């Protein structure tokens, strides 16, 4: 697929053909920019953690630093999972299936995709999925 040239002010519109080349390129860029930011953030964390290896004698300071480190690692783990979802969305763009609900095959709203470009379900399908999850969790 040839990449469309985008005006920096471009925003997908309901008045266009759904998932045309411009829309696909818009979402590809959005996903790649998000991924780059997450990866840069991770690199910064690694550098900070390596530089922050210091011997603290005060037990309260050590406990506080360990808590901060654990929180940072949990955040990085969530970001790692997010990068996996971003990669999956980029594959869907390449395969021509991006923007369509995995449950119903219906188009996912452009507003939803703009807010959450890794969305794989329409809002209605997502709500059904969450209700079903809640019912099973309550068992």
Number of C-alpha atoms within 10 A of each C-alpha: 8 6 11 13 10 14 9 7 5 10 13 19 11 9 6 10 11 18 20 12 15 20 21 21 18 22 23 21 14 14 21 15 12 15 20 12 12 17 16 10 13 19 12 12 16 13 10 11 14 10 9 11 9 10 8 11 8 8 9 10 12 14 12 11 16 12 12 12 15 12 12 15 16 12 12 18 13 12 17 16 11 16 20 14 18 21 16 15 22 22 14 15 18 13 10 13 17 25 28 20 20 16 12 12 13 13 17 22 17 18 12 15 18 15 9 11 21 22 22 24 23 22 14 12 17 15 12 12 13 12 12 11 11 11 9 9 8 6 5
